[in-house]
Amino acid sequence: MSALTRVREKMREQNLPAMLVSNVDNAGWMTGFSGSSANVVVTPDDALFITDSRYTIQANEEVKGVPVTSFASPVQMTDFVAQQLKMMGVSKIAFEANTTTYEQFENLKGKLNGIELMPAPDIFTDLRLVKSPEEIEKIRAACQLADKCFEHVLRLIQPGVSEWDISLDIEFFFRRNMAEIGFSPIVASGQRSALPHGRASEKILEAGGFVTLDFGAKLDGYCSDMTRTMVLAPLSDRHKHIYDCVLESQLAALAIMKPGVAAHDVDAAARDTLAKYDLAQYFGHGLGHGLGRNVHDGGRLGTNSKTILAPGQVWTVEPGVYIAGFGGVRIEDDVVVTETGIEILTHSTKELLVLP
């Protein structure tokens, strides 16, 4: 079933007579477009992809299943959308209430003379949560590239190298392999590894501390997201204990993942494991998030999540322990839910590496 067909089914469920999709990520998911300017008009029987002249050629190459039209300066997007809606005979249209700013709404309302605007509930998070086989293959390829990147960058994990140099090498590796970075790599060493989102700094790696790398590729429009934590020798008992506890918590969560399991129960499996070792207090974020066109796609594995696992969902599973003044550990894999359980898409070793 095509993405457009699935959108129309959701529109029927919500009694939406027509819909203006202006969120570029949702428009791209629905049509295959990878540019930064897109609006899609969807009605029960018609659809139209709208972009500006910068993307006319690209849209005609990428957009599948939807007619393409474009405009050029001095025409503005909102004016052109209003013109197209009138030509299509649309008298009432829903807009994406959760991603449309108040300014955008006021601008649109001012242009759509005679066309009624109505807020639409978020229909895309649930739709995008379950990936098609084609999407899963793209995520799988991005994960394979992340694994290769980890193997490549290990040579740099040694005292005297800066976090910044490691981050640059990660980015260069992806660029050399025809991919983008899914996000700015996290490279945090020593006491800085206690920062869950510790961006790379000029800090020099030193012996006797953790080094956490969190990075991912964006390949063919889809992301990977992997974290591994190592120790620069010498290895202390405390380093090994914390690492082993985090790994045990991740394995506990992975072990219960299958269709029908509640996302908050997966989070609890990891959190309860850490609690056995009096470490749950140092795990302050959710266990994971959806992964797809965005590195943080819809859906969360967290304490308050209402999501039920289903085949086709792709998740990160990333427990962590972060102790100020000492350091932190996070271990993250990307997994797809199958009919009977999960398939882990990232395969880099989770054995505690003591380097160099």
Secondary structure, 3 states (H helix, E strand, C coil): CCHHHHHHHHHHHCCCCCEEECCHHHHHHHHCCCCCCCEEEECCCCEEEEEEHHHHHHHHHHCCCCCEEEECCCCCHHHHHHHHHHHCCCCEEEEECCCCCHHHHHHHHHHCCCCEEEEECCCHHHHHHECCHHHHHHHHHHHHHHHHHHHHHHHHCCCCCEHHHHHHHHHHHHHHCCCEECCCCEEEEHHHHHCCCCECCCCECCCCCEEEEEECEEECCEECCEEEEEEECCCCHHHHHHHHHHHHHHHHHHHHCCCCCEHHHHHHHHHHHHHHCCCHHHCCCCCEEECCCCCCEEEEECCCCCCECCCCEEEEECCEEEECCCEEEECEEEEEECCCCEEECCCCCCCCCEEC
